[in-house]
Amino acid sequence: MTQLFPNVDWETMILATQETLFMTVIAALATFILGLIIGLLLFLTSKDQLLENKLINMILAGFVNIFRSIPFIILIILLIPFTMFILGSMLGAKAALPALIIGAAPFYARMVEIGLREIDKGVIEAARAMGASTLTIILKVLIPEALPAIISGLTVTTIAIVGYTAMAGVVGGGGLGNLAFMEGYQRSNNEVTLVATVIILIIVFILQFIGDLITTKIDKRA
């Protein structure tokens, strides 16, 4: 590989790859938790659902719609003061996490809500008729029934996060995006840009394969 790409510093490339994986994994985990909670609340507080509440639903929907609509590169800039406040820096892999999570969680929350809406209402009504509590219905009915959609949505969101990490690199977020911009683009080193792009593509393909495999395994309709 060194002979094929003599202008690539492989130690730096490996470090950048580790940073990208770190950002992706941590952001995906936080997005899964926050997005699942918000998505459940969006569904449960909507009309004719278990916790119907128009005000809360409007507030949550507004939050999701606003942050889902802001281009990620702009969101990073808007969150610089917040990132500086909680982390003390806007540089490095850790500094990119707030923007990654806030940018991805609303997107995933909407996908969770869509998955929950696809559940047969008869199943929910049957559980209610049997006297099941709201928590029981959430844990035993809603999440299991919507699990294929939840996992599929997480796969799509995680892949989007990989793309977000590349954009975060442009403003010093670390990872392969930062390396491709600083060492590749700014120094006209096309080899670095090419290798970084290929590694990102490999990460995306692996994530998609794993996500599809899990979804297929748990989908009762398959």
N, C-alpha and C positions, 0 to 999 in steps of 0.2 A: 504493500500500500504506500510505503514511503517513496518507492521508486515511481509509482504511478502518479502520486500527488506530492511532489517534492516541496511545494510551497505551503503545505499544511502542517501546522504544529499539532501533532496527534495528542499530546498531553493536554493541551488547551482545549482541543476538540472534545476529548473524553470528559473533561471537567465541565464544559458547557452542556454536554449531553446529560450529565448527572444533575446539573442545575435545572434543566428543562424537565427532567423526570421528577425532581423534587417539587417544583412548582405545580406540575400537572397532578401528581398524586395528592398533595395536600389540598390544593384548590378543589379537586374532584370530590374528595371526602367531605370537605366543608360544604360544598355545593349540594352534595347528595343529602346531607342532614337538613340544611336550611331550605333547600328547594322542596324536599319532601314535606316538611312542616308547613311551609307557605302554600304549597299545592293542595295539601289536605284541608287547610283552613279555607282556601278559596272555594273548594268544592263543598265543604260542610256548611259554610255560611251562605251559600247561594240559595236561590229560591227553591222551596219545597224540600230542602235537605235537613239533616239532623240538627244542625246548629244555625238555622237560617237567621241571618242578621245583615240587613241591607247596608248599614253604615260601615261595619267592619269589612264586609265584602268589597264595598266601594273603595275604602282606604287601601286594602291589599291589592286590589286590581289596579288602582292608580299607581302604587309603588312599582308593581311588576311592569306595567306598561311604560312607565317613565324610564326605568333603568334598562329595560329590554330594548328601548328605542335609541338610546344614546350610543353612538359609535364608540367602540372600545378605546381607540386611541385618544378620543376626547375625554372619555371617562377617566383614563389614567391621569390626564392633566388636571381634571376637576378634583380628583382625590389626592393630589399632591399634599395639600395642607393636612388632610386627615392622616395620610400615611406618615408624614413627618411627625405628627403629634403622637401616634401610637408606636412608631418604630424608630423615630429619630433620624431617618434617612430615606431617600427615595431611590437609592441605588442598590443593586443586588437582587438576588432571587427572592429573598424574604420580603423585600419592599414591594414586589409585584403582587404578592398574595391578596392584599385587600381589594385591589382593582379586579383581579381575576375572579375572586369569590363574588363580589358585588355585581360584576358584569355577567357571571354565569348563572347564579342562583335564581334570579327572576325568570330567565329563559327556561331553566329546568323546571321551575315551579309551574309554569304554564303547561309544559309537557306532561307533568304529573297530573294536573287538573284534567287535561284532555283524556288521559288514560283512565282516570276515575269515572269520567262521564260515559265511558264506553261500557261500564258494568251494567248488566241487566238490573233494572230497578226492582224487578221481582225478587231478586236475591236479597237485596237490602231490606225490602218490605217484609220478607219472610223472617229475617233475623230480628227485626223490630217486633213482629207479631209474637215471636217466641220470648220476648222480654229481655233480649240482649241489651246490655248497656252500650253507650256510645263508644267507649274505649274498646269493648269487645268487638263491636262491629268494625271499628277501624283496624284492629289487629287480626281479626279472624275472617273478615269478609273483604273489606276494601283493599287493603294492601295485598293479600294473596291473589285476589281476582285481577288486580291491575298490575301484578308483578312483572309480567312480560313487557308491558308498556313502560313501566318504571325503569327496568333495566335497559331497554332499547333507548329510552330517552336519555339515560345516563351515559350510554355509549356515545350518542350524538353530541351531548354536552361536553364530554371529556375530550372528544376530538376537537370541538370548538375551542376548548381551553388550550390545547396544544397550539392552535393558531393564535390565540390571544398571547401566549408566552412569547411568540415570535415578535408580535407587535410591541409587547412590553420591552423587549430587548432594544428597540429603537430609542427608548428614553432611559436606557441604563438599567433595565430590569434583569439583566443577566441571561444566561442560557444561550441556546443556539442562535436565536434571533439577534441577540446583542453581538455575538461573535461574527455572524454573517454581515451585520451592518458595519461594525467597527473595523474588523480585520479584512472582510471581503469587499464590501462596497466602497468604503472610504479609502481603502488602500489599493483598490482595483485588483484585488486578488480573487479572481473568479473561481479558483480551485476551492478556497475556503467556503465561498457561497454555495458552490455545487455540492460539496460534501455535507455541509450543514443541512441543505435542502433534502438530500437523500436520506439522511438520518431521521429528519422530521417525518418524511414519508413512511419510512420503516416503522416508526413509532405509531403513526396513524393506522397503518395496515394491521399491526399487531393488536391494537386496541379494538379495531373494528372486528377482527376475527374472534377475539375473546368475547366481546359483547354479543355478537351473533350466535356464538356457540352456547353461551349461557341462556340467552333468550329462547333458542330452539329447545334446550333441555327442559326449561320450566313452562313452556307454553303448552297448556292442556289441549289447545285446539290443533296442535301439530300432529 
